[in-house]
Amino acid sequence: MFHTMAYMKNFIKDKDIASITPTSPFGVKRVCSQIDFARNNLIIEYGPGTGVFTDYLLKHMRNGSRLIAIERNKNFKTILQDRIHDPRATIINDSAENVLETLKACRSGEADYIISGIPFFWLPRDLKDRILLNTYRALKEGGSFLVYQTCFQTDQHLKVHLERFFPVVHSKFELRNIPPLRLFQAIKGSQSPGGNGNGNGNGNGSRSRRITV
């Protein structure tokens, strides 16, 4: 109930909040099922809100893992700082597009996983591309960008953009959430962003091209 009330209060004031309610336990578990919690990881979370994913991650992460939560909304950032006192977690008030600067400030290397609930469907094209390119650069080779969005999004809202930067993109749905979710797993390969050469994310292209924004 705390998470829901806090979301509703901030949803009215902040148009960039994706949903009036936090992600359900089913949605959180489904997204995080792609994470190998058996090893130490550096995990970055975009837009943690009140911390429903943050709580789950900290509960399942190893002691040697680290979590960097990047929250643009100052009210949510304050809520997180008041609630979470785990030494493995660092909470940053910034935008996801500045993830590379955040990693430098935290003296951290590339991330194993980046989780995002940012509502990509209403972001301007240039901002969307900056976030995706910098996310690609912030991940280790083989690292995963795990994205959860509302289910009514079409491929044009995010999937085709992910495929410009990541060689492998998987998509599925989680219906046990209000509203239902569309989930993406985009995996970083060894080539430059957009290196599949054909924009379809299957990795069969023979020529590499670099995308800049």
Z-matrix of the N, CA and C atoms (Angstrom, degrees):
N
C 1 1.459
C 2 1.527 1 111.74
N 3 1.336 2 116.45 1 -37.71
C 4 1.468 3 119.71 2 178.39
C 5 1.519 4 110.87 3 -58.76
N 6 1.342 5 116.43 4 -48.23
C 7 1.464 6 120.78 5 -178.09
C 8 1.532 7 110.47 6 -60.81
N 9 1.350 8 116.86 7 -42.54
C 10 1.463 9 120.77 8 -177.66
C 11 1.521 10 111.33 9 -65.14
N 12 1.317 11 117.71 10 -45.47
C 13 1.466 12 120.72 11 -179.17
C 14 1.520 13 111.16 12 -64.19
N 15 1.330 14 117.16 13 -41.47
C 16 1.464 15 120.64 14 179.52
C 17 1.523 16 110.69 15 -64.64
N 18 1.339 17 117.08 16 -39.19
C 19 1.467 18 120.82 17 177.99
C 20 1.528 19 110.34 18 -64.32
N 21 1.320 20 117.15 19 -45.46
C 22 1.461 21 120.73 20 -177.50
C 23 1.525 22 110.80 21 -61.99
N 24 1.318 23 116.89 22 -42.00
C 25 1.460 24 121.05 23 -178.67
C 26 1.520 25 111.07 24 -63.83
N 27 1.325 26 117.27 25 -42.87
C 28 1.462 27 120.57 26 -178.05
C 29 1.526 28 112.15 27 -80.59
N 30 1.337 29 117.98 28 -26.46
C 31 1.459 30 121.71 29 178.46
C 32 1.525 31 110.78 30 -60.21
N 33 1.325 32 116.68 31 -37.68
C 34 1.461 33 121.56 32 -179.31
C 35 1.526 34 110.78 33 -65.51
N 36 1.337 35 117.06 34 -34.77
C 37 1.461 36 121.61 35 -174.04
C 38 1.526 37 113.82 36 -91.95
N 39 1.321 38 117.48 37 -24.59
C 40 1.460 39 121.40 38 -170.63
C 41 1.525 40 109.98 39 -123.78
N 42 1.337 41 117.35 40 108.66
C 43 1.465 42 121.65 41 -177.53
C 44 1.521 43 112.82 42 -68.10
N 45 1.340 44 118.64 43 -15.55
C 46 1.459 45 121.73 44 -176.92
C 47 1.518 46 113.33 45 -87.32
N 48 1.334 47 117.52 46 0.02
C 49 1.461 48 120.47 47 175.60
C 50 1.525 49 107.81 48 -80.59
N 51 1.326 50 116.54 49 129.14
C 52 1.466 51 121.06 50 -168.63
C 53 1.520 52 113.69 51 -72.54
N 54 1.331 53 118.20 52 -32.45
C 55 1.459 54 120.30 53 -172.04
C 56 1.519 55 110.49 54 -143.11
N 57 1.324 56 115.21 55 153.15
C 58 1.459 57 119.63 56 178.43
C 59 1.525 58 111.60 57 -76.43
N 60 1.326 59 117.35 58 -16.17
C 61 1.461 60 122.33 59 179.03
C 62 1.520 61 110.35 60 -127.75
N 63 1.330 62 117.77 61 153.10
C 64 1.471 63 120.68 62 177.22
C 65 1.522 64 110.82 63 -71.30
N 66 1.320 65 116.21 64 164.46
C 67 1.461 66 121.85 65 178.87
C 68 1.522 67 110.26 66 -64.29
N 69 1.319 68 116.92 67 140.92
C 70 1.457 69 122.05 68 -179.23
C 71 1.523 70 110.97 69 -70.50
N 72 1.339 71 117.55 70 161.49
C 73 1.474 72 120.13 71 174.73
C 74 1.531 73 112.37 72 -57.09
N 75 1.341 74 117.88 73 -33.76
C 76 1.464 75 120.80 74 177.43
C 77 1.524 76 110.36 75 -63.96
N 78 1.343 77 115.86 76 -44.60
C 79 1.457 78 119.93 77 -179.83
C 80 1.515 79 112.08 78 -65.17
N 81 1.330 80 116.49 79 -43.66
C 82 1.465 81 120.88 80 179.69
C 83 1.521 82 110.75 81 -60.40
N 84 1.322 83 116.02 82 -47.97
C 85 1.471 84 120.14 83 -178.39
C 86 1.522 85 111.16 84 -64.27
N 87 1.337 86 117.37 85 -38.22
C 88 1.470 87 120.73 86 -178.99
C 89 1.531 88 110.79 87 -66.10
N 90 1.326 89 117.22 88 -44.34
C 91 1.466 90 120.11 89 178.49
C 92 1.524 91 110.41 90 -63.04
N 93 1.315 92 116.04 91 -46.02
C 94 1.469 93 120.75 92 -174.71
C 95 1.523 94 113.12 93 -76.33
N 96 1.327 95 117.15 94 -7.87
C 97 1.472 96 119.64 95 177.07
C 98 1.529 97 111.64 96 -65.77
N 99 1.340 98 117.19 97 -15.12
C 100 1.461 99 121.29 98 178.29
C 101 1.532 100 112.20 99 -84.02
N 102 1.324 101 117.55 100 -4.20
C 103 1.466 102 121.83 101 -176.88
C 104 1.523 103 110.46 102 -96.30
N 105 1.317 104 116.79 103 134.51
C 106 1.464 105 122.35 104 175.38
C 107 1.527 106 108.06 105 -88.80
N 108 1.322 107 115.82 106 94.25
C 109 1.460 108 120.72 107 -177.77
C 110 1.522 109 112.38 108 -77.83
N 111 1.334 110 117.94 109 -4.08
C 112 1.465 111 121.15 110 -179.17
C 113 1.526 112 111.93 111 -75.82
N 114 1.330 113 117.96 112 -11.71
C 115 1.462 114 120.51 113 179.38
C 116 1.521 115 110.15 114 -124.14
N 117 1.332 116 114.96 115 165.72
C 118 1.459 117 119.54 116 177.55
C 119 1.533 118 109.89 117 -73.01
N 120 1.320 119 116.38 118 132.47
C 121 1.455 120 122.02 119 -177.46
C 122 1.524 121 110.96 120 -131.06
N 123 1.319 122 114.36 121 153.74
C 124 1.462 123 120.65 122 163.01
C 125 1.522 124 105.59 123 -104.58
N 126 1.323 125 115.85 124 117.90
C 127 1.460 126 122.31 125 -177.86
C 128 1.525 127 108.61 126 -117.21
N 129 1.327 128 115.96 127 134.87
C 130 1.456 129 121.62 128 174.61
C 131 1.525 130 107.86 129 -113.47
N 132 1.318 131 115.70 130 137.70
C 133 1.456 132 120.38 131 178.05
C 134 1.520 133 109.02 132 -120.64
N 135 1.339 134 116.19 133 122.61
C 136 1.457 135 121.78 134 174.24
C 137 1.527 136 109.04 135 -90.63
N 138 1.327 137 116.49 136 129.44
C 139 1.460 138 120.23 137 174.26
C 140 1.514 139 114.18 138 63.17
N 141 1.335 140 118.35 139 56.59
C 142 1.466 141 120.89 140 -177.73
C 143 1.522 142 114.50 141 -67.85
N 144 1.344 143 117.83 142 -16.06
C 145 1.464 144 119.53 143 179.85
C 146 1.519 145 111.65 144 62.51
N 147 1.329 146 116.70 145 -125.53
C 148 1.467 147 120.98 146 179.30
C 149 1.520 148 112.66 147 -88.08
N 150 1.346 149 117.05 148 -6.62
C 151 1.462 150 118.90 149 171.66
C 152 1.509 151 117.42 150 105.46
N 153 1.336 152 119.15 151 24.63
C 154 1.466 153 118.31 152 179.91
C 155 1.538 154 111.45 153 -66.28
N 156 1.336 155 116.87 154 -40.61
C 157 1.463 156 119.76 155 174.27
C 158 1.525 157 110.34 156 -72.25
N 159 1.308 158 116.54 157 -39.56
C 160 1.464 159 121.38 158 -178.60
C 161 1.523 160 110.56 159 -57.97
N 162 1.325 161 116.58 160 -45.15
C 163 1.468 162 121.05 161 179.02
C 164 1.526 163 111.29 162 -60.71
N 165 1.333 164 115.91 163 -45.09
C 166 1.465 165 120.40 164 -179.10
C 167 1.521 166 110.61 165 -64.09
N 168 1.328 167 116.69 166 -44.81
C 169 1.465 168 120.83 167 -179.34
C 170 1.522 169 111.30 168 -60.80
N 171 1.320 170 116.75 169 -47.16
C 172 1.464 171 120.14 170 -177.77
C 173 1.535 172 110.99 171 -66.34
N 174 1.315 173 116.98 172 -31.26
C 175 1.465 174 120.58 173 178.61
C 176 1.524 175 111.22 174 -67.77
N 177 1.345 176 117.99 175 -33.11
C 178 1.457 177 121.36 176 -173.01
C 179 1.530 178 114.11 177 -104.53
N 180 1.333 179 117.92 178 -15.29
C 181 1.460 180 120.93 179 -179.80
C 182 1.516 181 112.15 180 -68.97
N 183 1.336 182 116.69 181 149.36
C 184 1.457 183 121.52 182 172.87
C 185 1.524 184 109.92 183 -71.43
N 186 1.316 185 115.23 184 162.28
C 187 1.470 186 119.72 185 -179.02
C 188 1.527 187 112.15 186 -62.18
N 189 1.329 188 116.85 187 -28.14
C 190 1.455 189 120.26 188 -178.99
C 191 1.522 190 114.31 189 -86.74
N 192 1.320 191 117.19 190 1.55
C 193 1.459 192 121.29 191 179.34
C 194 1.524 193 110.37 192 -84.65
N 195 1.331 194 114.09 193 167.12
C 196 1.462 195 119.66 194 179.52
C 197 1.526 196 109.64 195 -140.53
N 198 1.333 197 115.61 196 143.48
C 199 1.464 198 122.09 197 179.34
C 200 1.524 199 109.56 198 -124.42
N 201 1.335 200 115.82 199 128.68
C 202 1.464 201 121.47 200 173.63
C 203 1.515 202 107.28 201 -114.82
N 204 1.324 203 116.96 202 116.45
C 205 1.459 204 122.41 203 -179.39
C 206 1.524 205 108.98 204 -104.05
N 207 1.342 206 116.33 205 120.10
C 208 1.460 207 121.84 206 -178.54
C 209 1.524 208 108.32 207 -106.64
N 210 1.329 209 116.17 208 110.59
C 211 1.468 210 121.81 209 -176.45
C 212 1.527 211 110.23 210 -122.01
N 213 1.337 212 116.41 211 120.42
C 214 1.460 213 121.84 212 -178.51
C 215 1.527 214 112.49 213 -77.28
N 216 1.349 215 116.68 214 -33.63
C 217 1.462 216 121.94 215 -178.32
C 218 1.539 217 110.20 216 -76.87
N 219 1.322 218 116.41 217 118.88
C 220 1.465 219 120.65 218 -175.12
C 221 1.534 220 112.31 219 -65.00
N 222 1.330 221 117.51 220 -33.32
C 223 1.465 222 119.83 221 178.88
C 224 1.528 223 110.70 222 -65.13
N 225 1.324 224 116.51 223 -44.70
C 226 1.459 225 119.81 224 177.98
C 227 1.530 226 110.66 225 -65.05
N 228 1.324 227 116.69 226 -38.68
C 229 1.471 228 119.47 227 179.46
C 230 1.529 229 110.66 228 -61.05
N 231 1.342 230 116.81 229 -40.90
C 232 1.463 231 121.02 230 178.28
C 233 1.521 232 110.89 231 -65.11
N 234 1.346 233 116.64 232 -42.13
C 235 1.468 234 120.86 233 177.87
C 236 1.529 235 110.37 234 -59.24
N 237 1.320 236 116.28 235 -45.41
C 238 1.469 237 120.69 236 -179.64
C 239 1.527 238 111.19 237 -62.54
N 240 1.312 239 117.24 238 -44.57
C 241 1.466 240 120.69 239 -179.40
C 242 1.528 241 111.34 240 -64.12
N 243 1.327 242 116.72 241 -34.94
C 244 1.468 243 120.30 242 179.37
C 245 1.523 244 111.99 243 -73.00
N 246 1.345 245 116.31 244 -30.22
C 247 1.455 246 120.90 245 -175.24
C 248 1.524 247 113.85 246 -91.34
N 249 1.316 248 117.13 247 -36.56
C 250 1.462 249 120.85 248 -167.98
C 251 1.521 250 110.80 249 -109.14
N 252 1.321 251 115.28 250 122.10
C 253 1.468 252 121.28 251 -179.10
C 254 1.526 253 110.48 252 -128.57
N 255 1.319 254 115.55 253 33.41
C 256 1.462 255 121.97 254 179.67
C 257 1.529 256 108.35 255 -85.61
N 258 1.341 257 118.41 256 126.54
C 259 1.470 258 120.61 257 -178.37
C 260 1.529 259 113.62 258 -64.04
N 261 1.329 260 118.08 259 -15.41
C 262 1.465 261 120.67 260 178.88
C 263 1.527 262 111.82 261 -79.86
N 264 1.339 263 117.20 262 -12.03
C 265 1.462 264 121.55 263 -174.35
C 266 1.523 265 111.63 264 -106.54
N 267 1.323 266 116.22 265 135.20
C 268 1.457 267 123.48 266 173.29
C 269 1.526 268 107.75 267 -121.94
N 270 1.318 269 117.10 268 127.87
C 271 1.466 270 122.29 269 -177.15
C 272 1.520 271 108.91 270 -110.20
N 273 1.332 272 115.73 271 123.94
C 274 1.453 273 122.13 272 -175.34
C 275 1.518 274 110.15 273 -120.06
N 276 1.326 275 117.54 274 132.77
C 277 1.467 276 122.05 275 174.61
C 278 1.538 277 108.49 276 -92.88
N 279 1.344 278 115.45 277 97.93
C 280 1.461 279 119.86 278 -177.08
C 281 1.522 280 108.55 279 -164.40
N 282 1.323 281 115.63 280 -178.59
C 283 1.459 282 122.13 281 177.02
C 284 1.524 283 109.89 282 -99.14
N 285 1.328 284 116.34 283 149.13
C 286 1.465 285 121.33 284 -179.25
C 287 1.521 286 112.37 285 -60.38
N 288 1.316 287 118.48 286 -28.02
C 289 1.467 288 119.91 287 -179.38
C 290 1.527 289 111.81 288 -63.14
N 291 1.333 290 117.16 289 -18.78
C 292 1.462 291 121.88 290 -179.60
C 293 1.522 292 112.30 291 -98.53
N 294 1.330 293 117.16 292 26.73
C 295 1.462 294 121.12 293 -176.24
C 296 1.524 295 112.41 294 -60.38
N 297 1.326 296 118.75 295 -35.61
C 298 1.462 297 120.33 296 -179.40
C 299 1.526 298 111.16 297 -66.81
N 300 1.325 299 116.81 298 -40.19
C 301 1.463 300 120.57 299 176.15
C 302 1.530 301 110.69 300 -65.98
N 303 1.335 302 116.20 301 -36.28
C 304 1.466 303 120.22 302 177.58
C 305 1.522 304 111.07 303 -63.44
N 306 1.332 305 117.01 304 -43.30
C 307 1.461 306 120.36 305 178.13
C 308 1.529 307 111.02 306 -60.62
N 309 1.322 308 116.89 307 -41.77
C 310 1.462 309 120.18 308 178.71
C 311 1.528 310 110.64 309 -64.18
N 312 1.328 311 116.81 310 -43.95
C 313 1.464 312 120.82 311 -179.36
C 314 1.523 313 111.30 312 -63.35
N 315 1.336 314 116.33 313 -32.96
C 316 1.467 315 121.15 314 179.94
C 317 1.528 316 111.96 315 -88.73
N 318 1.335 317 116.55 316 2.15
C 319 1.470 318 122.47 317 -179.24
C 320 1.524 319 111.17 318 53.82
N 321 1.320 320 114.12 319 46.80
C 322 1.458 321 120.55 320 -177.63
C 323 1.523 322 110.78 321 -117.41
N 324 1.335 323 115.46 322 153.19
C 325 1.449 324 120.95 323 175.26
C 326 1.515 325 110.53 324 -86.96
N 327 1.328 326 115.83 325 -156.84
C 328 1.457 327 120.45 326 -178.00
C 329 1.526 328 111.08 327 -71.45
N 330 1.329 329 115.45 328 150.16
C 331 1.462 330 121.97 329 -176.21
C 332 1.524 331 111.30 330 -86.44
N 333 1.328 332 115.24 331 151.57
C 334 1.464 333 121.51 332 173.49
C 335 1.525 334 110.56 333 -82.44
N 336 1.334 335 115.66 334 -37.86
C 337 1.462 336 121.17 335 -179.10
C 338 1.530 337 109.16 336 -142.63
N 339 1.321 338 115.00 337 143.90
C 340 1.460 339 121.14 338 170.27
C 341 1.522 340 106.99 339 -127.67
N 342 1.322 341 116.70 340 126.21
C 343 1.463 342 123.35 341 -178.91
C 344 1.524 343 108.54 342 -108.98
N 345 1.331 344 116.52 343 137.59
C 346 1.466 345 119.10 344 -177.47
C 347 1.516 346 112.62 345 -142.51
N 348 1.329 347 115.43 346 133.55
C 349 1.459 348 122.15 347 170.74
C 350 1.519 349 111.09 348 -114.83
N 351 1.337 350 117.21 349 13.99
C 352 1.461 351 121.44 350 179.12
C 353 1.532 352 109.65 351 -57.28
N 354 1.329 353 118.78 352 133.79
C 355 1.471 354 120.83 353 178.83
C 356 1.525 355 111.25 354 -75.31
N 357 1.318 356 117.01 355 84.21
C 358 1.458 357 121.70 356 -174.85
C 359 1.532 358 112.98 357 -62.40
N 360 1.337 359 116.92 358 -25.09
C 361 1.462 360 118.36 359 -172.17
C 362 1.523 361 113.38 360 -65.88
N 363 1.349 362 118.67 361 -21.02
C 364 1.456 363 116.71 362 177.83
C 365 1.532 364 113.27 363 -114.15
N 366 1.323 365 116.73 364 16.39
C 367 1.455 366 119.90 365 174.16
C 368 1.533 367 110.49 366 -81.78
N 369 1.336 368 118.30 367 143.40
C 370 1.462 369 120.45 368 172.88
C 371 1.526 370 110.27 369 -59.73
N 372 1.328 371 116.46 370 149.57
C 373 1.470 372 121.48 371 -176.10
C 374 1.530 373 112.06 372 -55.23
N 375 1.347 374 117.60 373 -44.17
C 376 1.459 375 119.09 374 -176.12
C 377 1.524 376 111.76 375 -66.70
N 378 1.335 377 117.05 376 -38.10
C 379 1.465 378 120.33 377 178.12
C 380 1.527 379 110.46 378 -68.93
N 381 1.320 380 116.92 379 -41.38
C 382 1.465 381 121.37 380 177.89
C 383 1.531 382 110.41 381 -58.23
N 384 1.337 383 115.88 382 -45.34
C 385 1.459 384 119.52 383 -179.04
C 386 1.524 385 112.47 384 -67.30
N 387 1.337 386 117.30 385 -37.40
C 388 1.476 387 119.68 386 177.52
C 389 1.520 388 110.81 387 -63.40
N 390 1.319 389 116.64 388 -42.90
C 391 1.469 390 120.06 389 179.41
C 392 1.523 391 110.56 390 -63.01
N 393 1.332 392 117.11 391 -45.15
C 394 1.467 393 120.34 392 -177.84
C 395 1.522 394 111.76 393 -67.83
N 396 1.327 395 117.49 394 -41.99
C 397 1.469 396 119.94 395 179.08
C 398 1.520 397 111.05 396 -64.84
N 399 1.324 398 117.66 397 -45.55
C 400 1.463 399 120.12 398 -179.33
C 401 1.522 400 111.89 399 -69.51
N 402 1.325 401 116.31 400 -31.12
C 403 1.468 402 120.11 401 174.15
C 404 1.519 403 110.14 402 -63.90
N 405 1.330 404 116.37 403 -46.01
C 406 1.477 405 120.56 404 177.17
C 407 1.530 406 109.98 405 -56.01
N 408 1.324 407 116.76 406 -46.84
C 409 1.463 408 121.04 407 -178.26
C 410 1.527 409 112.21 408 -67.02
N 411 1.316 410 117.50 409 -28.61
C 412 1.466 411 121.37 410 -177.50
C 413 1.524 412 113.17 411 -79.30
N 414 1.336 413 117.39 412 -15.15
C 415 1.464 414 121.71 413 -177.81
C 416 1.529 415 112.01 414 -90.93
N 417 1.322 416 115.79 415 149.58
C 418 1.451 417 121.62 416 169.39
C 419 1.532 418 109.38 417 -69.12
N 420 1.314 419 117.12 418 158.56
C 421 1.455 420 119.87 419 171.46
C 422 1.529 421 108.49 420 -60.76
N 423 1.306 422 116.35 421 129.02
C 424 1.457 423 121.30 422 -175.82
C 425 1.514 424 113.41 423 88.63
N 426 1.344 425 116.67 424 -6.21
C 427 1.460 426 120.57 425 178.70
C 428 1.519 427 111.64 426 -72.83
N 429 1.333 428 116.50 427 159.83
C 430 1.459 429 121.79 428 -174.23
C 431 1.519 430 112.58 429 -118.20
N 432 1.331 431 114.51 430 137.29
C 433 1.456 432 122.48 431 169.94
C 434 1.520 433 106.14 432 -100.58
N 435 1.333 434 117.32 433 113.66
C 436 1.458 435 123.91 434 -175.64
C 437 1.525 436 108.89 435 -106.66
N 438 1.319 437 115.95 436 115.09
C 439 1.459 438 121.30 437 -172.66
C 440 1.524 439 110.10 438 -120.26
N 441 1.331 440 116.42 439 134.77
C 442 1.462 441 120.88 440 172.91
C 443 1.527 442 108.95 441 -120.59
N 444 1.346 443 115.11 442 129.55
C 445 1.459 444 122.95 443 -177.01
C 446 1.526 445 109.53 444 -134.29
N 447 1.317 446 117.66 445 163.17
C 448 1.454 447 119.91 446 174.66
C 449 1.524 448 109.52 447 -65.79
N 450 1.332 449 116.83 448 148.47
C 451 1.467 450 122.14 449 -167.07
C 452 1.519 451 113.94 450 -70.86
N 453 1.353 452 118.97 451 -18.39
C 454 1.464 453 119.46 452 -175.67
C 455 1.526 454 112.83 453 -77.23
N 456 1.334 455 118.34 454 -2.25
C 457 1.456 456 119.70 455 179.11
C 458 1.528 457 111.45 456 -68.83
N 459 1.318 458 115.59 457 139.76
C 460 1.462 459 120.60 458 174.84
C 461 1.528 460 109.36 459 -90.06
N 462 1.324 461 116.58 460 173.26
C 463 1.466 462 120.74 461 177.73
C 464 1.521 463 111.36 462 -57.98
N 465 1.331 464 117.00 463 -32.04
C 466 1.463 465 120.54 464 -176.69
C 467 1.523 466 112.83 465 -68.06
N 468 1.310 467 117.90 466 -23.57
C 469 1.461 468 120.63 467 -178.98
C 470 1.525 469 111.87 468 -70.19
N 471 1.325 470 117.93 469 -39.64
C 472 1.465 471 119.64 470 -176.47
C 473 1.521 472 113.80 471 -144.39
N 474 1.327 473 119.00 472 -44.43
C 475 1.465 474 121.05 473 -170.84
C 476 1.527 475 112.25 474 -55.78
N 477 1.330 476 117.24 475 -47.68
C 478 1.467 477 119.08 476 -178.13
C 479 1.535 478 111.28 477 -65.64
N 480 1.325 479 117.05 478 -27.86
C 481 1.463 480 120.48 479 177.67
C 482 1.530 481 110.42 480 -74.48
N 483 1.324 482 116.88 481 -41.24
C 484 1.460 483 120.32 482 175.64
C 485 1.527 484 110.71 483 -58.63
N 486 1.321 485 116.44 484 -40.00
C 487 1.459 486 120.55 485 -176.46
C 488 1.525 487 112.68 486 -70.60
N 489 1.324 488 118.12 487 -16.07
C 490 1.459 489 120.91 488 174.90
C 491 1.528 490 111.28 489 -74.75
N 492 1.340 491 116.35 490 -23.64
C 493 1.461 492 120.80 491 -174.99
C 494 1.522 493 113.20 492 -111.02
N 495 1.319 494 117.84 493 -32.89
C 496 1.465 495 122.20 494 -174.07
C 497 1.532 496 110.46 495 -112.55
N 498 1.332 497 118.19 496 135.73
C 499 1.469 498 120.79 497 -178.55
C 500 1.519 499 113.99 498 -72.78
N 501 1.335 500 117.55 499 -23.09
C 502 1.470 501 121.28 500 -179.08
C 503 1.524 502 108.83 501 -129.57
N 504 1.326 503 116.79 502 123.79
C 505 1.465 504 121.85 503 178.77
C 506 1.526 505 108.46 504 -133.95
N 507 1.335 506 116.86 505 121.42
C 508 1.461 507 122.47 506 176.18
C 509 1.533 508 108.83 507 -108.96
N 510 1.323 509 116.41 508 147.64
C 511 1.461 510 121.51 509 -179.49
C 512 1.525 511 109.78 510 -135.84
N 513 1.326 512 116.82 511 140.82
C 514 1.457 513 121.70 512 176.54
C 515 1.527 514 108.44 513 -155.46
N 516 1.330 515 116.21 514 175.31
C 517 1.462 516 120.87 515 -177.05
C 518 1.528 517 110.69 516 -121.21
N 519 1.325 518 114.81 517 149.62
C 520 1.467 519 122.09 518 171.63
C 521 1.523 520 106.72 519 -124.66
N 522 1.344 521 115.31 520 108.34
C 523 1.461 522 120.82 521 -174.65
C 524 1.527 523 113.11 522 -85.83
N 525 1.326 524 116.46 523 -14.78
C 526 1.470 525 119.57 524 -177.19
C 527 1.528 526 110.51 525 -87.16
N 528 1.302 527 115.06 526 53.32
C 529 1.466 528 121.90 527 179.83
C 530 1.522 529 106.64 528 -150.45
N 531 1.326 530 116.99 529 153.78
C 532 1.460 531 121.76 530 177.00
C 533 1.521 532 108.48 531 -119.80
N 534 1.359 533 118.32 532 109.93
C 535 1.474 534 126.15 533 -6.56
C 536 1.525 535 110.57 534 -74.75
N 537 1.339 536 118.27 535 165.22
C 538 1.470 537 120.50 536 175.55
C 539 1.524 538 110.75 537 -56.11
N 540 1.328 539 115.11 538 154.46
C 541 1.460 540 120.81 539 -174.61
C 542 1.519 541 112.45 540 -110.99
N 543 1.318 542 115.08 541 149.55
C 544 1.456 543 121.49 542 165.37
C 545 1.525 544 106.95 543 -108.24
N 546 1.326 545 116.12 544 126.12
C 547 1.463 546 121.80 545 -174.49
C 548 1.517 547 110.36 546 -111.53
N 549 1.337 548 115.50 547 142.14
C 550 1.456 549 121.54 548 178.54
C 551 1.528 550 109.60 549 -128.02
N 552 1.325 551 114.92 550 142.94
C 553 1.459 552 121.62 551 168.27
C 554 1.518 553 107.14 552 -124.32
N 555 1.333 554 116.34 553 113.41
C 556 1.462 555 122.24 554 178.64
C 557 1.527 556 107.51 555 -110.32
N 558 1.329 557 116.83 556 124.66
C 559 1.461 558 122.05 557 -172.53
C 560 1.520 559 110.44 558 -109.05
N 561 1.326 560 116.43 559 130.16
C 562 1.457 561 121.43 560 -179.28
C 563 1.521 562 110.66 561 -75.40
N 564 1.330 563 116.04 562 131.81
C 565 1.447 564 121.44 563 176.43
C 566 1.507 565 111.32 564 -103.70
N 567 1.311 566 116.79 565 -170.50
C 568 1.463 567 121.86 566 -175.89
C 569 1.517 568 112.81 567 -87.38
N 570 1.363 569 117.57 568 -16.41
C 571 1.450 570 119.83 569 -178.35
C 572 1.521 571 111.21 570 -85.01
N 573 1.322 572 116.42 571 172.34
C 574 1.446 573 122.27 572 176.48
C 575 1.516 574 109.57 573 -65.83
N 576 1.361 575 118.35 574 156.62
C 577 1.464 576 120.22 575 175.97
C 578 1.516 577 110.56 576 -53.28
N 579 1.334 578 115.54 577 135.81
C 580 1.456 579 119.73 578 -178.05
C 581 1.501 580 113.37 579 78.73
N 582 1.345 581 117.23 580 10.44
C 583 1.449 582 121.25 581 -172.24
C 584 1.507 583 115.74 582 -72.93
N 585 1.361 584 119.10 583 -5.19
C 586 1.452 585 117.99 584 177.65
C 587 1.520 586 111.70 585 -72.75
N 588 1.349 587 116.57 586 -13.01
C 589 1.452 588 121.04 587 169.63
C 590 1.511 589 115.46 588 76.42
N 591 1.352 590 118.61 589 -12.13
C 592 1.452 591 118.52 590 -179.14
C 593 1.518 592 112.98 591 -127.97
N 594 1.349 593 116.61 592 -0.82
C 595 1.461 594 119.94 593 173.57
C 596 1.510 595 115.05 594 72.57
N 597 1.363 596 119.60 595 9.19
C 598 1.456 597 119.10 596 -178.57
C 599 1.509 598 113.02 597 -105.36
N 600 1.344 599 117.34 598 1.46
C 601 1.459 600 120.31 599 173.03
C 602 1.506 601 114.96 600 75.04
N 603 1.340 602 119.67 601 12.03
C 604 1.463 603 118.33 602 -178.13
C 605 1.514 604 113.16 603 -98.16
N 606 1.338 605 117.44 604 -3.85
C 607 1.448 606 120.03 605 173.96
C 608 1.508 607 114.62 606 74.18
N 609 1.352 608 118.65 607 14.33
C 610 1.457 609 120.32 608 -176.16
C 611 1.522 610 113.71 609 -93.95
N 612 1.339 611 118.16 610 -3.70
C 613 1.452 612 119.77 611 -178.72
C 614 1.508 613 111.06 612 -69.69
N 615 1.326 614 116.84 613 153.73
C 616 1.458 615 120.82 614 -176.72
C 617 1.504 616 113.12 615 -102.09
N 618 1.356 617 117.00 616 -14.48
C 619 1.444 618 119.99 617 -177.79
C 620 1.513 619 110.29 618 -115.16
N 621 1.319 620 116.15 619 145.57
C 622 1.455 621 121.73 620 -178.47
C 623 1.521 622 110.15 621 -103.31
N 624 1.328 623 116.47 622 141.38
C 625 1.450 624 120.42 623 174.66
C 626 1.515 625 108.74 624 -135.59
N 627 1.299 626 116.83 625 142.25
C 628 1.463 627 121.11 626 -178.70
C 629 1.524 628 109.25 627 -100.57
N 630 1.326 629 115.30 628 133.54
C 631 1.456 630 120.85 629 179.28
C 632 1.514 631 109.09 630 -102.27
N 633 1.308 632 117.13 631 132.16
C 634 1.462 633 121.88 632 174.82
C 635 1.509 634 108.13 633 -124.46
N 636 1.322 635 115.82 634 152.53
C 637 1.460 636 120.01 635 179.11
C 638 1.509 637 108.62 636 -131.72
